[in-house]
C-alpha cells in the first residue's frame, strides 16, 4: 500500500504520531501497511517498558493511515480499538506494526494489527474499526 501522500500530511504539523515516534512504511500489498516505533521516553511507562496505550495508539494511527490511503479526500477516524498485550518490550527496542485490512466497506473499515518486537515475537494484537466520512472541505 502506497502511503507516501498520507505520510506527508502527517509530517506537516505536530500530532500524536510524530510525538510518539511512529514511522509509517509503504508495502507492496494493497491491503497492508506497516509502521515502526522505537521504545523510548516518548512512549514508555515509568518502569521502562512500552506503554500499552502507546501500542494501541500505534495500531489505531496505522489503521487510520491505511484507510486514508484507500479513501483519498475522505476523513477516516477510529471508532473502535480493542487489543491484547502479550509480551513486554523494553526501552531501546523497536516495535513493528503490520496492519491487514479485514473488511473494506463504504463507511467502515476493519483492520487487524499485529505488533512485534525486534526478535519477531508478537507483543500485541489489535483490531481497529475506522469510520469513513466525507471531508469538510
Secondary structure, 3 states (H helix, E strand, C coil): CCCHHHHHHHHCCCCHHHHHCEEEECCCCCCEEEEEEECCCCCECCCCEECHHHHHHHHHHHHHHHHHHHCCCEEEEEEEEEEEECCCCECCCEEEEEEEEEEECCCEEEEEEEEECCCCCEEEEEEEEEEEEECCC
